[in-house]
Amino acid sequence: MTDLTTSAPNDRDTSRSDGVEIAADVERLGEKLAKVRGAIGRIIFGQQEVVDQTLITLLAGGHVLLIGVPGLAKTRLVETLGTVLGLEDRRIQCTPDLMPSDILGSEILEEGESGRRDFRFLPGPVFCQLLMADEINRASPRTQSALLQAMQEHRVSVAGHYHELPKPFHVLATQNPLEQEGTYPLPEAQLDRFLMQIDVGYPDDESERRMLIATTGAHLEKPTTVLTPADLQSAQTLVRQVPVGDSVVAAILKLVRNGRPDTSDLPEVQRHVAWGPGPRASQALMLASRARALLEGRLAPSVDDVLALAEPVLKHRMALNFAARADGVTIQDVIRRLTAPLA
């Protein structure tokens, strides 16, 4: 008779085996991500935090909204990411006359050799793995809603038929914070689909000096491929396997729920916030914190990860009221007040 108590592995042994395997995967991924950061750093100067936050978003399987004035290498960043990560990337320039079919594609009527006529679907630029939507707020609401479906469902509907998008699929959209004439502000539902809103600032003095020398000479550095789409998908799966401690879960819940006027115990939030972040913000913070830990070669996220990512995850998911504007309070001020008890 077989002794099942000795032949079957117990739960503790299984969990220990899984933990060792995850640790080995994290170590291997960390080496690859170090190469990714190095390859991007040779092309993009002085934007390390922007690069890291963008990589965190991609590792978490999300979309990015990049806010910055023209000339800060936002387009160059997307092109570089596409090459380094081995993704098929495309770019669309959003304008008021851009139609949904210009992004999604359309059906055309074709006549075969036999004379039979059939409709054939011609895929639009959204059928890629890394889509840059440049100045997304210049597209009309109708076009924005078409892109919203692609971002949320990873498929599009044309003429009553669904078409699956490639995997992985990510949207990196840009906005110019200065020129707002002729724009259509993104609705809250679409803003919520972006895992992070990343503000792109000017490079520091030394980085701009390096950029001048590197980009105006005879030899221009070109990005090299480090990962494959399969590698990125494996990394995204690993992110969801990273264990999260109770203290991190509690910090995320406290942070997000304190940002809602009806559940907050902070007088500043009750007075200045019109509406706060929803459950998708909690999910985004959880995934982003896990991804940040992996990017830095750690096996589990900490509360410091939550604090570091609170602003890019929350600021486009909250709105201030008139009292806040009258008092000169910004959304960054509110988020700093939310994170203060956790620091």
C-alpha positions as CSV (number, residue, x, y, z in Angstrom):
1,M,0.0,0.0,0.0
2,T,1.3,3.4,-0.9
3,D,1.7,5.9,2.0
4,L,0.0,9.0,0.6
5,T,1.2,11.1,3.5
6,T,4.8,10.6,2.5
7,S,4.5,10.4,-1.3
8,A,2.4,13.5,-1.8
9,P,4.1,16.9,-1.4
10,N,2.5,19.1,1.2
11,D,1.3,22.7,0.6
12,R,4.4,24.1,2.4
13,D,6.8,22.3,0.1
14,T,4.8,23.3,-3.0
15,S,4.7,27.0,-1.9
16,R,8.4,26.9,-1.2
17,S,9.1,25.4,-4.6
18,D,6.9,28.1,-6.3
19,G,8.7,30.8,-4.3
20,V,12.1,29.5,-5.4
21,E,11.0,29.4,-9.0
22,I,9.5,32.9,-8.9
23,A,12.8,34.2,-7.3
24,A,14.8,32.7,-10.1
25,D,12.4,34.2,-12.7
26,V,12.7,37.6,-11.0
27,E,16.5,37.5,-11.1
28,R,16.5,36.6,-14.8
29,L,14.0,39.3,-15.6
30,G,16.1,41.8,-13.6
31,E,19.1,41.2,-15.7
32,K,17.1,41.7,-18.9
33,L,15.5,44.9,-17.6
34,A,18.9,46.3,-16.7
35,K,19.8,45.8,-20.4
36,V,16.6,47.4,-21.5
37,R,17.2,50.5,-19.3
38,G,20.8,50.7,-20.6
39,A,19.6,50.5,-24.3
40,I,17.0,53.2,-23.7
41,G,19.5,55.4,-21.8
42,R,21.8,55.6,-24.8
43,I,19.0,57.2,-26.8
44,I,16.9,59.2,-24.3
45,F,18.8,61.6,-22.1
46,G,17.8,63.0,-18.7
47,Q,14.4,61.4,-18.4
48,Q,15.2,58.4,-16.2
49,E,12.1,58.7,-14.1
50,V,9.8,59.0,-17.1
51,V,11.5,55.9,-18.7
52,D,11.1,53.9,-15.5
53,Q,7.5,54.8,-15.0
54,T,6.7,54.0,-18.6
55,L,8.5,50.6,-18.3
56,I,6.5,50.0,-15.1
57,T,3.3,50.7,-16.9
58,L,4.2,48.3,-19.7
59,L,5.2,45.6,-17.3
60,A,1.9,46.0,-15.5
61,G,0.1,45.7,-18.9
62,G,-1.3,49.2,-19.0
63,H,-1.5,52.3,-21.1
64,V,0.4,55.6,-20.6
65,L,-0.6,59.3,-20.9
66,L,2.5,61.5,-21.4
67,I,2.0,65.2,-20.6
68,G,4.7,67.6,-21.8
69,V,5.5,70.5,-24.1
70,P,6.9,69.8,-27.6
71,G,10.5,68.8,-28.0
72,L,11.0,66.6,-24.9
73,A,11.5,63.3,-26.9
74,K,8.1,61.8,-26.2
75,T,7.8,60.5,-29.7
76,R,11.4,59.4,-29.6
77,L,10.7,57.5,-26.4
78,V,7.9,55.5,-28.0
79,E,10.0,54.6,-31.0
80,T,12.9,53.6,-28.8
81,L,10.7,51.4,-26.6
82,G,9.2,49.7,-29.7
83,T,12.7,48.8,-30.9
84,V,14.2,47.8,-27.5
85,L,11.2,45.7,-26.5
86,G,10.8,44.2,-30.0
87,L,7.3,45.5,-30.4
88,E,5.6,46.5,-33.7
89,D,5.0,50.2,-33.1
90,R,3.0,52.7,-35.1
91,R,2.1,56.4,-34.7
92,I,-1.0,58.4,-35.4
93,Q,-1.2,62.2,-35.3
94,C,-4.6,63.1,-33.8
95,T,-6.4,66.0,-35.5
96,P,-10.1,67.2,-35.3
97,D,-10.8,65.6,-38.7
98,L,-9.4,62.2,-37.8
99,M,-12.1,59.6,-38.1
100,P,-12.5,56.3,-36.2
101,S,-11.9,54.4,-39.4
102,D,-8.6,56.1,-39.8
103,I,-7.5,54.4,-36.6
104,L,-9.5,51.1,-36.6
105,G,-9.6,50.3,-40.3
106,S,-12.5,49.8,-42.6
107,E,-14.2,47.3,-44.9
108,I,-13.8,47.6,-48.7
109,L,-15.8,45.9,-51.4
110,E,-13.7,43.7,-53.7
111,E,-14.6,41.8,-56.8
112,G,-12.9,38.4,-57.3
113,E,-11.9,36.7,-60.5
114,S,-15.3,34.9,-60.6
115,G,-17.1,38.2,-60.4
116,R,-18.3,37.6,-56.9
117,R,-18.1,40.7,-54.7
118,D,-17.1,40.4,-51.0
119,F,-16.2,42.8,-48.2
120,R,-12.6,42.6,-47.0
121,F,-11.4,44.3,-43.8
122,L,-8.4,46.5,-44.0
123,P,-6.8,46.9,-40.6
124,G,-5.9,50.4,-39.4
125,P,-2.8,51.5,-37.5
126,V,-4.3,50.4,-34.1
127,F,-3.4,46.8,-35.2
128,C,0.0,47.0,-33.7
129,Q,1.6,46.2,-30.3
130,L,2.7,49.7,-29.3
131,L,0.5,52.6,-30.6
132,M,1.5,56.2,-30.1
133,A,-1.5,58.6,-30.2
134,D,0.2,62.0,-30.6
135,E,-1.8,64.9,-29.1
136,I,-4.8,62.6,-28.3
137,N,-6.9,65.5,-27.1
138,R,-7.0,67.0,-30.6
139,A,-9.1,64.0,-31.8
140,S,-12.9,64.3,-31.7
141,P,-14.9,62.6,-29.0
142,R,-16.1,60.1,-31.6
143,T,-12.6,59.0,-32.5
144,Q,-11.6,59.0,-28.8
145,S,-14.4,56.6,-28.0
146,A,-13.2,54.2,-30.7
147,L,-9.8,54.2,-29.2
148,L,-11.3,53.7,-25.8
149,Q,-12.8,50.4,-26.8
150,A,-9.4,49.2,-28.2
151,M,-7.7,50.2,-24.9
152,Q,-10.2,48.5,-22.7
153,E,-11.2,45.4,-24.6
154,H,-8.1,44.9,-26.8
155,R,-10.4,44.4,-29.7
156,V,-12.3,46.7,-32.1
157,S,-15.8,46.4,-33.7
158,V,-16.1,47.3,-37.4
159,A,-19.3,46.8,-39.4
160,G,-20.7,44.5,-36.6
161,H,-17.7,42.2,-36.5
162,Y,-15.1,42.0,-33.7
163,H,-11.4,42.0,-34.6
164,E,-8.8,41.0,-31.9
165,L,-5.8,43.2,-31.5
166,P,-2.2,41.9,-31.4
167,K,-0.8,40.8,-28.0
168,P,0.6,42.6,-26.1
169,F,-1.2,45.9,-26.9
170,H,-0.3,49.2,-25.4
171,V,-1.3,52.8,-26.1
172,L,1.2,55.6,-25.3
173,A,-0.7,58.9,-25.8
174,T,0.7,62.4,-25.5
175,Q,-0.8,65.8,-24.7
176,N,0.5,69.3,-24.9
177,P,-0.3,71.1,-21.6
178,L,0.1,74.6,-23.1
179,E,-2.0,74.8,-26.3
180,Q,-5.6,73.9,-25.6
181,E,-7.3,75.8,-28.4
182,G,-9.2,73.3,-30.7
183,T,-8.8,70.4,-28.3
184,Y,-11.4,68.0,-26.9
185,P,-10.6,67.1,-23.2
186,L,-10.5,63.4,-22.6
187,P,-13.6,62.2,-20.7
188,E,-13.1,60.7,-17.3
189,A,-13.9,57.2,-18.5
190,Q,-11.0,57.3,-21.0
191,L,-8.6,58.9,-18.5
192,D,-9.3,56.1,-16.1
193,R,-8.1,53.6,-18.7
194,F,-4.6,55.0,-18.6
195,L,-2.7,53.2,-15.8
196,M,-0.4,56.3,-15.3
197,Q,-0.3,59.9,-16.3
198,I,3.4,60.8,-16.6
199,D,4.6,64.4,-16.6
200,V,7.6,64.9,-18.9
201,G,9.8,67.8,-17.8
202,Y,12.9,69.4,-19.1
203,P,16.3,67.5,-18.9
204,D,18.9,68.7,-16.4
205,D,22.0,70.7,-17.5
206,E,24.3,67.7,-17.9
207,S,21.8,65.5,-19.7
208,E,21.0,68.3,-22.2
209,R,24.7,68.7,-22.8
210,R,25.1,65.0,-23.5
211,M,22.0,65.2,-25.8
212,L,23.5,68.1,-27.8
213,I,26.7,66.2,-28.4
214,A,25.1,62.9,-29.2
215,T,22.3,64.1,-31.5
216,T,24.0,66.7,-33.7
217,G,27.1,64.7,-34.8
218,A,27.7,62.6,-37.8
219,H,27.1,59.3,-36.0
220,L,23.7,58.9,-34.4
221,E,23.1,56.2,-31.9
222,K,20.4,53.7,-32.8
223,P,18.4,51.6,-30.4
224,T,19.0,47.8,-30.2
225,T,16.5,45.1,-29.6
226,V,16.8,43.5,-26.1
227,L,13.4,41.7,-25.5
228,T,10.8,40.1,-27.6
229,P,7.0,40.4,-27.3
230,A,6.9,36.9,-25.7
231,D,9.5,38.1,-23.1
232,L,7.3,41.1,-22.3
233,Q,4.2,38.9,-21.9
234,S,6.1,36.5,-19.7
235,A,7.2,39.5,-17.6
236,Q,3.6,40.7,-17.3
237,T,2.6,37.3,-16.1
238,L,5.4,37.3,-13.5
239,V,4.2,40.7,-12.2
240,R,0.9,39.2,-11.2
241,Q,2.7,36.3,-9.4
242,V,4.7,38.6,-7.2
243,P,3.5,38.3,-3.5
244,V,2.2,41.4,-1.9
245,G,2.3,41.9,1.9
246,D,-0.7,42.9,4.0
247,S,1.0,46.3,4.8
248,V,1.1,47.2,1.1
249,V,-2.5,46.2,0.6
250,A,-3.6,48.2,3.6
251,A,-1.6,51.2,2.4
252,I,-3.2,51.1,-1.1
253,L,-6.7,50.8,0.4
254,K,-6.1,53.7,2.8
255,L,-4.6,55.9,0.2
256,V,-7.4,55.4,-2.4
257,R,-10.3,55.4,0.0
258,N,-9.0,58.6,1.7
259,G,-9.0,60.2,-1.7
260,R,-12.8,60.0,-1.9
261,P,-14.7,62.8,-0.3
262,D,-17.5,60.5,1.1
263,T,-15.1,58.0,2.7
264,S,-12.1,60.3,3.6
265,D,-11.2,61.3,7.1
266,L,-9.1,64.2,5.8
267,P,-10.8,67.6,6.0
268,E,-8.7,68.8,3.0
269,V,-10.2,66.1,0.8
270,Q,-13.7,66.6,2.0
271,R,-13.4,70.4,1.2
272,H,-11.4,70.3,-2.1
273,V,-12.1,67.1,-3.9
274,A,-15.1,66.8,-6.2
275,W,-14.7,63.1,-6.9
276,G,-12.0,60.7,-6.0
277,P,-10.3,57.6,-7.5
278,G,-12.3,54.4,-8.1
279,P,-11.4,50.8,-7.6
280,R,-9.4,50.8,-10.9
281,A,-7.0,53.1,-9.1
282,S,-6.4,50.5,-6.4
283,Q,-5.8,47.8,-9.1
284,A,-3.4,50.1,-10.9
285,L,-1.4,50.9,-7.8
286,M,-1.2,47.2,-6.9
287,L,0.1,46.1,-10.3
288,A,2.4,49.1,-10.7
289,S,3.9,48.5,-7.2
290,R,4.6,44.9,-8.2
291,A,6.2,46.0,-11.5
292,R,8.3,48.6,-9.8
293,A,9.7,46.0,-7.4
294,L,10.6,43.8,-10.3
295,L,12.2,46.7,-12.2
296,E,14.5,47.2,-9.2
297,G,15.2,43.5,-8.8
298,R,13.2,43.0,-5.6
299,L,10.9,40.0,-4.9
300,A,8.1,42.0,-3.4
301,P,6.8,45.6,-3.3
302,S,6.9,47.8,-0.3
303,V,5.0,50.8,0.9
304,D,7.7,53.0,-0.6
305,D,6.6,51.7,-4.0
306,V,3.1,52.8,-3.3
307,L,4.2,56.2,-2.2
308,A,6.5,56.6,-5.3
309,L,3.7,55.8,-7.7
310,A,0.8,57.5,-6.0
311,E,0.9,60.7,-8.0
312,P,1.2,59.3,-11.5
313,V,-1.5,56.7,-10.8
314,L,-4.0,59.0,-8.9
315,K,-3.8,62.5,-10.4
316,H,-5.8,61.9,-13.5
317,R,-8.4,59.9,-11.5
318,M,-9.3,62.8,-9.2
319,A,-11.0,66.2,-9.8
320,L,-10.9,69.3,-7.6
321,N,-13.9,71.5,-7.0
322,F,-14.3,75.3,-7.1
323,A,-13.2,75.7,-3.5
324,A,-9.9,74.1,-4.3
325,R,-9.3,76.5,-7.2
326,A,-10.3,79.4,-5.1
327,D,-7.8,78.4,-2.4
328,G,-5.0,77.8,-4.9
329,V,-4.9,74.0,-4.1
330,T,-3.6,71.7,-6.8
331,I,-4.1,68.0,-7.2
332,Q,-0.4,67.4,-6.3
333,D,-1.1,69.2,-3.0
334,V,-4.0,66.8,-2.2
335,I,-2.0,63.7,-3.1
336,R,0.9,64.8,-0.9
337,R,-1.5,65.2,1.9
338,L,-2.9,61.7,1.2
339,T,0.6,60.1,1.2
340,A,1.9,62.0,4.3
341,P,0.4,59.5,6.9
342,L,2.0,56.6,5.1
343,A,5.5,58.1,4.7
